[in-house]
Amino acid sequence: MVKLVKRSNRLPGIGIMFHGSGRILTPFPVGESTFITLHHEDGPENRTIIVKDVSRKADGTFIGTVLGFEPPSMNLGDLTVDDTITFVEDEIFGAIKED
């Protein structure tokens, strides 16, 4: 099981990052994200997990499909590309919404 790093300095329900296709940047809800990033503490360094197909579950957690990792690799412990991952909002470090 991959242990995710929590980020606690955000207000619940507020988008982590912003999008702006030639217009003023605007916040958006996490559930509208096209991609999100999670961080895994790997010794002294954090590894990034890039997730697509994000949706909110009935219990308030999120679920998505692993798109890849930074630095690039096919797996992170027992987590591999195309696996499903469940996470909470406090574990999301960044989000992108495409129009």
Backbone atoms as SQL, in Angstrom:
CREATE TABLE atoms (id INTEGER PRIMARY KEY, chain TEXT, resi INTEGER, resn TEXT, atom TEXT, x REAL, y REAL, z REAL);
INSERT INTO atoms VALUES
  (1, 'A', 1, 'MET', 'N', 0.843, -1.184, 0.000),
  (2, 'A', 1, 'MET', 'CA', 0.000, 0.000, 0.000),
  (3, 'A', 1, 'MET', 'C', 0.884, 1.242, 0.000),
  (4, 'A', 2, 'VAL', 'N', 0.649, 2.151, -0.892),
  (5, 'A', 2, 'VAL', 'CA', 1.416, 3.389, -1.004),
  (6, 'A', 2, 'VAL', 'C', 0.898, 4.388, 0.017),
  (7, 'A', 3, 'LYS', 'N', 1.809, 4.980, 0.805),
  (8, 'A', 3, 'LYS', 'CA', 1.433, 5.983, 1.802),
  (9, 'A', 3, 'LYS', 'C', 1.535, 7.361, 1.162),
  (10, 'A', 4, 'LEU', 'N', 0.415, 8.073, 1.110),
  (11, 'A', 4, 'LEU', 'CA', 0.372, 9.392, 0.494),
  (12, 'A', 4, 'LEU', 'C', 0.639, 10.474, 1.527),
  (13, 'A', 5, 'VAL', 'N', 1.254, 11.557, 1.076),
  (14, 'A', 5, 'VAL', 'CA', 1.533, 12.716, 1.916),
  (15, 'A', 5, 'VAL', 'C', 0.273, 13.573, 1.979),
  (16, 'A', 6, 'LYS', 'N', -0.067, 14.062, 3.160),
  (17, 'A', 6, 'LYS', 'CA', -1.235, 14.943, 3.317),
  (18, 'A', 6, 'LYS', 'C', -0.814, 16.400, 3.200),
  (19, 'A', 7, 'ARG', 'N', -1.687, 17.182, 2.627),
  (20, 'A', 7, 'ARG', 'CA', -1.499, 18.623, 2.525),
  (21, 'A', 7, 'ARG', 'C', -2.651, 19.264, 3.264),
  (22, 'A', 8, 'SER', 'N', -2.363, 19.947, 4.351),
  (23, 'A', 8, 'SER', 'CA', -3.434, 20.394, 5.248),
  (24, 'A', 8, 'SER', 'C', -3.725, 21.891, 5.214),
  (25, 'A', 9, 'ASN', 'N', -3.125, 22.644, 4.311),
  (26, 'A', 9, 'ASN', 'CA', -3.309, 24.100, 4.342),
  (27, 'A', 9, 'ASN', 'C', -4.329, 24.602, 3.322),
  (28, 'A', 10, 'ARG', 'N', -5.291, 23.754, 2.923),
  (29, 'A', 10, 'ARG', 'CA', -6.328, 24.160, 1.984),
  (30, 'A', 10, 'ARG', 'C', -7.696, 24.055, 2.633),
  (31, 'A', 11, 'LEU', 'N', -8.615, 24.862, 2.173),
  (32, 'A', 11, 'LEU', 'CA', -9.993, 24.771, 2.634),
  (33, 'A', 11, 'LEU', 'C', -10.692, 23.648, 1.871),
  (34, 'A', 12, 'PRO', 'N', -11.518, 22.832, 2.526),
  (35, 'A', 12, 'PRO', 'CA', -12.217, 21.741, 1.844),
  (36, 'A', 12, 'PRO', 'C', -13.081, 22.242, 0.686),
  (37, 'A', 13, 'GLY', 'N', -13.083, 21.501, -0.411),
  (38, 'A', 13, 'GLY', 'CA', -13.939, 21.819, -1.547),
  (39, 'A', 13, 'GLY', 'C', -13.389, 22.858, -2.497),
  (40, 'A', 14, 'ILE', 'N', -12.308, 23.525, -2.149),
  (41, 'A', 14, 'ILE', 'CA', -11.729, 24.555, -3.010),
  (42, 'A', 14, 'ILE', 'C', -10.679, 23.909, -3.902),
  (43, 'A', 15, 'GLY', 'N', -10.721, 24.202, -5.190),
  (44, 'A', 15, 'GLY', 'CA', -9.754, 23.645, -6.126),
  (45, 'A', 15, 'GLY', 'C', -8.326, 23.976, -5.720),
  (46, 'A', 16, 'ILE', 'N', -7.427, 23.064, -6.010),
  (47, 'A', 16, 'ILE', 'CA', -6.041, 23.212, -5.604),
  (48, 'A', 16, 'ILE', 'C', -5.294, 24.141, -6.540),
  (49, 'A', 17, 'MET', 'N', -5.565, 24.015, -7.806),
  (50, 'A', 17, 'MET', 'CA', -4.915, 24.862, -8.790),
  (51, 'A', 17, 'MET', 'C', -6.009, 25.527, -9.612),
  (52, 'A', 18, 'PHE', 'N', -5.600, 26.240, -10.604),
  (53, 'A', 18, 'PHE', 'CA', -6.539, 27.005, -11.394),
  (54, 'A', 18, 'PHE', 'C', -6.320, 26.715, -12.869),
  (55, 'A', 19, 'HIS', 'N', -7.309, 26.990, -13.672),
  (56, 'A', 19, 'HIS', 'CA', -7.150, 26.857, -15.114),
  (57, 'A', 19, 'HIS', 'C', -7.527, 28.182, -15.740),
  (58, 'A', 20, 'GLY', 'N', -7.024, 28.411, -16.908),
  (59, 'A', 20, 'GLY', 'CA', -7.372, 29.639, -17.585),
  (60, 'A', 20, 'GLY', 'C', -6.966, 29.574, -19.037),
  (61, 'A', 21, 'SER', 'N', -7.915, 29.356, -19.894),
  (62, 'A', 21, 'SER', 'CA', -7.652, 29.286, -21.331),
  (63, 'A', 21, 'SER', 'C', -7.795, 30.691, -21.913),
  (64, 'A', 22, 'GLY', 'N', -6.785, 31.526, -21.678),
  (65, 'A', 22, 'GLY', 'CA', -6.817, 32.883, -22.190),
  (66, 'A', 22, 'GLY', 'C', -7.758, 33.791, -21.420),
  (67, 'A', 23, 'ARG', 'N', -8.135, 33.407, -20.221),
  (68, 'A', 23, 'ARG', 'CA', -9.005, 34.257, -19.410),
  (69, 'A', 23, 'ARG', 'C', -8.484, 34.280, -17.977),
  (70, 'A', 24, 'ILE', 'N', -9.145, 35.013, -17.129),
  (71, 'A', 24, 'ILE', 'CA', -8.718, 35.104, -15.737),
  (72, 'A', 24, 'ILE', 'C', -8.767, 33.714, -15.108),
  (73, 'A', 25, 'LEU', 'N', -7.752, 33.392, -14.303),
  (74, 'A', 25, 'LEU', 'CA', -7.699, 32.102, -13.627),
  (75, 'A', 25, 'LEU', 'C', -8.840, 31.980, -12.624),
  (76, 'A', 26, 'THR', 'N', -9.467, 30.822, -12.597),
  (77, 'A', 26, 'THR', 'CA', -10.599, 30.607, -11.709),
  (78, 'A', 26, 'THR', 'C', -10.447, 29.289, -10.952),
  (79, 'A', 27, 'PRO', 'N', -10.878, 29.242, -9.686),
  (80, 'A', 27, 'PRO', 'CA', -10.833, 27.977, -8.941),
  (81, 'A', 27, 'PRO', 'C', -11.933, 27.037, -9.440),
  (82, 'A', 28, 'PHE', 'N', -11.764, 25.751, -9.181),
  (83, 'A', 28, 'PHE', 'CA', -12.770, 24.773, -9.566),
  (84, 'A', 28, 'PHE', 'C', -12.791, 23.647, -8.535),
  (85, 'A', 29, 'PRO', 'N', -13.917, 22.938, -8.401),
  (86, 'A', 29, 'PRO', 'CA', -13.990, 21.825, -7.457),
  (87, 'A', 29, 'PRO', 'C', -13.101, 20.664, -7.893),
  (88, 'A', 30, 'VAL', 'N', -12.563, 19.943, -6.939),
  (89, 'A', 30, 'VAL', 'CA', -11.675, 18.819, -7.216),
  (90, 'A', 30, 'VAL', 'C', -12.338, 17.792, -8.127),
  (91, 'A', 31, 'GLY', 'N', -13.630, 17.541, -7.940),
  (92, 'A', 31, 'GLY', 'CA', -14.333, 16.555, -8.747),
  (93, 'A', 31, 'GLY', 'C', -14.398, 16.882, -10.227),
  (94, 'A', 32, 'GLU', 'N', -14.103, 18.135, -10.600),
  (95, 'A', 32, 'GLU', 'CA', -14.096, 18.540, -12.005),
  (96, 'A', 32, 'GLU', 'C', -12.697, 18.453, -12.625),
  (97, 'A', 33, 'SER', 'N', -11.731, 17.961, -11.889),
  (98, 'A', 33, 'SER', 'CA', -10.350, 17.898, -12.364),
  (99, 'A', 33, 'SER', 'C', -10.195, 16.889, -13.498),
  (100, 'A', 34, 'THR', 'N', -9.371, 17.243, -14.478),
  (101, 'A', 34, 'THR', 'CA', -8.997, 16.314, -15.533),
  (102, 'A', 34, 'THR', 'C', -7.857, 15.426, -15.052),
  (103, 'A', 35, 'PHE', 'N', -6.892, 16.041, -14.373),
  (104, 'A', 35, 'PHE', 'CA', -5.755, 15.330, -13.795),
  (105, 'A', 35, 'PHE', 'C', -5.491, 15.892, -12.405),
  (106, 'A', 36, 'ILE', 'N', -5.018, 15.052, -11.503),
  (107, 'A', 36, 'ILE', 'CA', -4.575, 15.525, -10.196),
  (108, 'A', 36, 'ILE', 'C', -3.217, 14.896, -9.899),
  (109, 'A', 37, 'THR', 'N', -2.502, 15.504, -8.950),
  (110, 'A', 37, 'THR', 'CA', -1.233, 14.930, -8.510),
  (111, 'A', 37, 'THR', 'C', -1.299, 14.632, -7.021),
  (112, 'A', 38, 'LEU', 'N', -0.736, 13.493, -6.681),
  (113, 'A', 38, 'LEU', 'CA', -0.594, 13.060, -5.297),
  (114, 'A', 38, 'LEU', 'C', 0.893, 12.914, -5.040),
  (115, 'A', 39, 'HIS', 'N', 1.321, 13.003, -3.793),
  (116, 'A', 39, 'HIS', 'CA', 2.729, 12.803, -3.451),
  (117, 'A', 39, 'HIS', 'C', 2.875, 11.603, -2.528),
  (118, 'A', 40, 'HIS', 'N', 3.915, 10.832, -2.793),
  (119, 'A', 40, 'HIS', 'CA', 4.262, 9.675, -1.968),
  (120, 'A', 40, 'HIS', 'C', 5.629, 9.944, -1.367),
  (121, 'A', 41, 'GLU', 'N', 5.711, 9.795, -0.067),
  (122, 'A', 41, 'GLU', 'CA', 6.995, 10.007, 0.609),
  (123, 'A', 41, 'GLU', 'C', 7.850, 8.765, 0.417),
  (124, 'A', 42, 'ASP', 'N', 8.962, 8.942, -0.290),
  (125, 'A', 42, 'ASP', 'CA', 9.859, 7.836, -0.626),
  (126, 'A', 42, 'ASP', 'C', 11.220, 8.136, -0.019),
  (127, 'A', 43, 'GLY', 'N', 11.383, 7.809, 1.274),
  (128, 'A', 43, 'GLY', 'CA', 12.617, 8.184, 1.961),
  (129, 'A', 43, 'GLY', 'C', 12.673, 9.684, 2.101),
  (130, 'A', 44, 'PRO', 'N', 13.810, 10.306, 1.745),
  (131, 'A', 44, 'PRO', 'CA', 13.951, 11.759, 1.884),
  (132, 'A', 44, 'PRO', 'C', 13.258, 12.546, 0.769),
  (133, 'A', 45, 'GLU', 'N', 12.761, 11.854, -0.259),
  (134, 'A', 45, 'GLU', 'CA', 12.165, 12.537, -1.400),
  (135, 'A', 45, 'GLU', 'C', 10.687, 12.201, -1.521),
  (136, 'A', 46, 'ASN', 'N', 9.954, 13.074, -2.197),
  (137, 'A', 46, 'ASN', 'CA', 8.564, 12.792, -2.548),
  (138, 'A', 46, 'ASN', 'C', 8.515, 12.373, -4.001),
  (139, 'A', 47, 'ARG', 'N', 7.750, 11.342, -4.293),
  (140, 'A', 47, 'ARG', 'CA', 7.483, 10.935, -5.671),
  (141, 'A', 47, 'ARG', 'C', 6.082, 11.428, -6.001),
  (142, 'A', 48, 'THR', 'N', 5.845, 11.810, -7.236),
  (143, 'A', 48, 'THR', 'CA', 4.549, 12.307, -7.665),
  (144, 'A', 48, 'THR', 'C', 3.791, 11.213, -8.407),
  (145, 'A', 49, 'ILE', 'N', 2.510, 11.087, -8.089),
  (146, 'A', 49, 'ILE', 'CA', 1.614, 10.162, -8.765),
  (147, 'A', 49, 'ILE', 'C', 0.626, 11.019, -9.550),
  (148, 'A', 50, 'ILE', 'N', 0.536, 10.801, -10.861),
  (149, 'A', 50, 'ILE', 'CA', -0.380, 11.555, -11.713),
  (150, 'A', 50, 'ILE', 'C', -1.614, 10.682, -11.940),
  (151, 'A', 51, 'VAL', 'N', -2.797, 11.256, -11.665),
  (152, 'A', 51, 'VAL', 'CA', -4.045, 10.494, -11.690),
  (153, 'A', 51, 'VAL', 'C', -5.031, 11.151, -12.655),
  (154, 'A', 52, 'LYS', 'N', -5.737, 10.309, -13.422),
  (155, 'A', 52, 'LYS', 'CA', -6.778, 10.782, -14.354),
  (156, 'A', 52, 'LYS', 'C', -8.110, 10.153, -13.966),
  (157, 'A', 53, 'ASP', 'N', -9.168, 10.534, -14.657),
  (158, 'A', 53, 'ASP', 'CA', -10.513, 9.976, -14.440),
  (159, 'A', 53, 'ASP', 'C', -10.924, 10.050, -12.977),
  (160, 'A', 54, 'VAL', 'N', -10.778, 11.222, -12.393),
  (161, 'A', 54, 'VAL', 'CA', -11.066, 11.444, -10.975),
  (162, 'A', 54, 'VAL', 'C', -12.567, 11.592, -10.754),
  (163, 'A', 55, 'SER', 'N', -13.074, 10.905, -9.741),
  (164, 'A', 55, 'SER', 'CA', -14.478, 11.077, -9.361),
  (165, 'A', 55, 'SER', 'C', -14.604, 10.948, -7.849),
  (166, 'A', 56, 'ARG', 'N', -15.666, 11.557, -7.317),
  (167, 'A', 56, 'ARG', 'CA', -15.924, 11.517, -5.876),
  (168, 'A', 56, 'ARG', 'C', -16.834, 10.336, -5.582),
  (169, 'A', 57, 'LYS', 'N', -16.471, 9.576, -4.545),
  (170, 'A', 57, 'LYS', 'CA', -17.300, 8.454, -4.101),
  (171, 'A', 57, 'LYS', 'C', -18.328, 8.954, -3.090),
  (172, 'A', 58, 'ALA', 'N', -19.334, 8.140, -2.815),
  (173, 'A', 58, 'ALA', 'CA', -20.407, 8.521, -1.891),
  (174, 'A', 58, 'ALA', 'C', -19.894, 8.830, -0.493),
  (175, 'A', 59, 'ASP', 'N', -18.779, 8.204, -0.089),
  (176, 'A', 59, 'ASP', 'CA', -18.241, 8.436, 1.257),
  (177, 'A', 59, 'ASP', 'C', -17.372, 9.685, 1.348),
  (178, 'A', 60, 'GLY', 'N', -17.258, 10.445, 0.229),
  (179, 'A', 60, 'GLY', 'CA', -16.484, 11.682, 0.234),
  (180, 'A', 60, 'GLY', 'C', -15.046, 11.526, -0.207),
  (181, 'A', 61, 'THR', 'N', -14.564, 10.292, -0.339),
  (182, 'A', 61, 'THR', 'CA', -13.213, 10.077, -0.856),
  (183, 'A', 61, 'THR', 'C', -13.243, 10.181, -2.372),
  (184, 'A', 62, 'PHE', 'N', -12.071, 10.178, -2.984),
  (185, 'A', 62, 'PHE', 'CA', -11.962, 10.248, -4.435),
  (186, 'A', 62, 'PHE', 'C', -11.331, 8.962, -4.950),
  (187, 'A', 63, 'ILE', 'N', -11.608, 8.664, -6.207),
  (188, 'A', 63, 'ILE', 'CA', -11.025, 7.510, -6.867),
  (189, 'A', 63, 'ILE', 'C', -10.550, 7.957, -8.244),
  (190, 'A', 64, 'GLY', 'N', -9.465, 7.363, -8.725),
  (191, 'A', 64, 'GLY', 'CA', -8.956, 7.707, -10.038),
  (192, 'A', 64, 'GLY', 'C', -8.052, 6.609, -10.564),
  (193, 'A', 65, 'THR', 'N', -7.584, 6.792, -11.792),
  (194, 'A', 65, 'THR', 'CA', -6.709, 5.838, -12.464),
  (195, 'A', 65, 'THR', 'C', -5.308, 6.422, -12.554),
  (196, 'A', 66, 'VAL', 'N', -4.307, 5.643, -12.169),
  (197, 'A', 66, 'VAL', 'CA', -2.919, 6.107, -12.226),
  (198, 'A', 66, 'VAL', 'C', -2.503, 6.249, -13.689),
  (199, 'A', 67, 'LEU', 'N', -2.098, 7.463, -14.057),
  (200, 'A', 67, 'LEU', 'CA', -1.619, 7.756, -15.407),
  (201, 'A', 67, 'LEU', 'C', -0.108, 7.570, -15.497),
  (202, 'A', 68, 'GLY', 'N', 0.602, 7.925, -14.417),
  (203, 'A', 68, 'GLY', 'CA', 2.057, 7.803, -14.423),
  (204, 'A', 68, 'GLY', 'C', 2.663, 8.334, -13.151),
  (205, 'A', 69, 'PHE', 'N', 3.993, 8.394, -13.133),
  (206, 'A', 69, 'PHE', 'CA', 4.756, 8.800, -11.967),
  (207, 'A', 69, 'PHE', 'C', 5.855, 9.775, -12.369),
  (208, 'A', 70, 'GLU', 'N', 6.283, 10.598, -11.429),
  (209, 'A', 70, 'GLU', 'CA', 7.446, 11.480, -11.590),
  (210, 'A', 70, 'GLU', 'C', 8.356, 11.251, -10.402),
  (211, 'A', 71, 'PRO', 'N', 9.621, 10.949, -10.587),
  (212, 'A', 71, 'PRO', 'CA', 10.243, 10.698, -11.881),
  (213, 'A', 71, 'PRO', 'C', 9.615, 9.485, -12.558),
  (214, 'A', 72, 'PRO', 'N', 9.713, 9.434, -13.913),
  (215, 'A', 72, 'PRO', 'CA', 9.028, 8.390, -14.681),
  (216, 'A', 72, 'PRO', 'C', 9.416, 6.975, -14.260),
  (217, 'A', 73, 'SER', 'N', 8.410, 6.130, -14.130),
  (218, 'A', 73, 'SER', 'CA', 8.591, 4.699, -13.876),
  (219, 'A', 73, 'SER', 'C', 7.253, 4.030, -14.161),
  (220, 'A', 74, 'MET', 'N', 7.231, 2.715, -14.176),
  (221, 'A', 74, 'MET', 'CA', 5.994, 1.975, -14.417),
  (222, 'A', 74, 'MET', 'C', 5.286, 1.618, -13.121),
  (223, 'A', 75, 'ASN', 'N', 5.989, 1.765, -11.991),
  (224, 'A', 75, 'ASN', 'CA', 5.357, 1.424, -10.719),
  (225, 'A', 75, 'ASN', 'C', 5.979, 2.217, -9.583),
  (226, 'A', 76, 'LEU', 'N', 5.264, 2.199, -8.482),
  (227, 'A', 76, 'LEU', 'CA', 5.714, 2.794, -7.230),
  (228, 'A', 76, 'LEU', 'C', 5.286, 1.807, -6.153),
  (229, 'A', 77, 'GLY', 'N', 6.205, 0.963, -5.737),
  (230, 'A', 77, 'GLY', 'CA', 5.850, -0.129, -4.832),
  (231, 'A', 77, 'GLY', 'C', 4.911, -1.071, -5.547),
  (232, 'A', 78, 'ASP', 'N', 3.767, -1.365, -4.931),
  (233, 'A', 78, 'ASP', 'CA', 2.791, -2.255, -5.563),
  (234, 'A', 78, 'ASP', 'C', 1.788, -1.506, -6.446),
  (235, 'A', 79, 'LEU', 'N', 1.942, -0.195, -6.590),
  (236, 'A', 79, 'LEU', 'CA', 1.058, 0.622, -7.417),
  (237, 'A', 79, 'LEU', 'C', 1.665, 0.751, -8.812),
  (238, 'A', 80, 'THR', 'N', 0.879, 0.436, -9.850),
  (239, 'A', 80, 'THR', 'CA', 1.373, 0.512, -11.218),
  (240, 'A', 80, 'THR', 'C', 0.473, 1.394, -12.072),
  (241, 'A', 81, 'VAL', 'N', 0.962, 1.763, -13.245),
  (242, 'A', 81, 'VAL', 'CA', 0.183, 2.532, -14.210),
  (243, 'A', 81, 'VAL', 'C', -1.102, 1.764, -14.515),
  (244, 'A', 82, 'ASP', 'N', -2.208, 2.472, -14.616),
  (245, 'A', 82, 'ASP', 'CA', -3.555, 1.952, -14.879),
  (246, 'A', 82, 'ASP', 'C', -4.238, 1.334, -13.659),
  (247, 'A', 83, 'ASP', 'N', -3.573, 1.314, -12.487),
  (248, 'A', 83, 'ASP', 'CA', -4.236, 0.872, -11.259),
  (249, 'A', 83, 'ASP', 'C', -5.242, 1.922, -10.815),
  (250, 'A', 84, 'THR', 'N', -6.208, 1.511, -10.035),
  (251, 'A', 84, 'THR', 'CA', -7.154, 2.423, -9.410),
  (252, 'A', 84, 'THR', 'C', -6.613, 2.796, -8.037),
  (253, 'A', 85, 'ILE', 'N', -6.710, 4.082, -7.701),
  (254, 'A', 85, 'ILE', 'CA', -6.237, 4.556, -6.410),
  (255, 'A', 85, 'ILE', 'C', -7.333, 5.374, -5.738),
  (256, 'A', 86, 'THR', 'N', -7.483, 5.189, -4.440),
  (257, 'A', 86, 'THR', 'CA', -8.449, 5.939, -3.638),
  (258, 'A', 86, 'THR', 'C', -7.674, 6.892, -2.736),
  (259, 'A', 87, 'PHE', 'N', -8.181, 8.117, -2.588),
  (260, 'A', 87, 'PHE', 'CA', -7.472, 9.133, -1.809),
  (261, 'A', 87, 'PHE', 'C', -8.469, 10.126, -1.260),
  (262, 'A', 88, 'VAL', 'N', -8.010, 10.908, -0.293),
  (263, 'A', 88, 'VAL', 'CA', -8.849, 11.962, 0.284),
  (264, 'A', 88, 'VAL', 'C', -8.374, 13.313, -0.237),
  (265, 'A', 89, 'GLU', 'N', -9.207, 14.312, -0.085),
  (266, 'A', 89, 'GLU', 'CA', -8.900, 15.637, -0.633),
  (267, 'A', 89, 'GLU', 'C', -7.607, 16.213, -0.060),
  (268, 'A', 90, 'ASP', 'N', -7.318, 15.960, 1.211),
  (269, 'A', 90, 'ASP', 'CA', -6.105, 16.487, 1.828),
  (270, 'A', 90, 'ASP', 'C', -4.820, 15.898, 1.232),
  (271, 'A', 91, 'GLU', 'N', -4.935, 14.837, 0.448),
  (272, 'A', 91, 'GLU', 'CA', -3.766, 14.213, -0.171),
  (273, 'A', 91, 'GLU', 'C', -3.506, 14.729, -1.580),
  (274, 'A', 92, 'ILE', 'N', -4.378, 15.590, -2.101),
  (275, 'A', 92, 'ILE', 'CA', -4.224, 16.130, -3.452),
  (276, 'A', 92, 'ILE', 'C', -3.314, 17.348, -3.397),
  (277, 'A', 93, 'PHE', 'N', -2.264, 17.349, -4.217),
  (278, 'A', 93, 'PHE', 'CA', -1.322, 18.463, -4.230),
  (279, 'A', 93, 'PHE', 'C', -1.563, 19.421, -5.379),
  (280, 'A', 94, 'GLY', 'N', -2.108, 18.956, -6.470),
  (281, 'A', 94, 'GLY', 'CA', -2.367, 19.832, -7.596),
  (282, 'A', 94, 'GLY', 'C', -3.450, 19.258, -8.462),
  (283, 'A', 95, 'ALA', 'N', -4.121, 20.126, -9.224),
  (284, 'A', 95, 'ALA', 'CA', -5.192, 19.688, -10.100),
  (285, 'A', 95, 'ALA', 'C', -5.209, 20.551, -11.348),
  (286, 'A', 96, 'ILE', 'N', -5.576, 19.925, -12.442),
  (287, 'A', 96, 'ILE', 'CA', -5.701, 20.627, -13.720),
  (288, 'A', 96, 'ILE', 'C', -7.072, 20.304, -14.287),
  (289, 'A', 97, 'LYS', 'N', -7.732, 21.326, -14.796),
  (290, 'A', 97, 'LYS', 'CA', -9.022, 21.134, -15.455),
  (291, 'A', 97, 'LYS', 'C', -8.887, 21.639, -16.881),
  (292, 'A', 98, 'GLU', 'N', -9.143, 20.749, -17.810),
  (293, 'A', 98, 'GLU', 'CA', -9.128, 21.145, -19.224),
  (294, 'A', 98, 'GLU', 'C', -10.540, 21.475, -19.660),
  (295, 'A', 99, 'ASP', 'N', -10.657, 22.471, -20.510),
  (296, 'A', 99, 'ASP', 'CA', -11.994, 22.842, -21.025),
  (297, 'A', 99, 'ASP', 'C', -12.452, 21.859, -22.066);
